[in-house]
Amino acid sequence: MSIASVTATTGVNGANANTTTAKGWGDMGAEDFIKLLTTQLNNQDPTEPVDNTQMLAQLAQFSNLSNTTEMKNSLQTITGQNNTLAQISAKLDTLNSTVAKLTANTPTTTA
């Protein structure tokens, strides 16, 4: 069985798409996947439906993509936090060095 092709400009099997903005593959979410899945099911040949193993494989691929996207977002957050901590550390080093110089130049008085 052949699976209908979907493009951003023509839609499924050449039908006009009503999208106003084009999305890249990275912008697709669960809602987009459900739309593609239902469109695929609506346009399949009733005498030769999609094999269950193919459907499960597609669901597994989408789940994997979703998990990978979440991991990417988490890593970007961690990287941003790491950069912030590095900047704070550099400023603290400068402050400690300044305090050490001031302390070294200040005469101590004893009572």
Secondary structure, 3 states (H helix, E strand, C coil): CCCCCEECCCEECCCCCCCCCCCCHHHCCHHHHHHHHHHHHHCCCCCCCCCHHHHHHHHHHHHHHHHHHHHHHHHHHHHHHHHHHHHHHHHHHHHHHHHHHHHHHCCCCCC
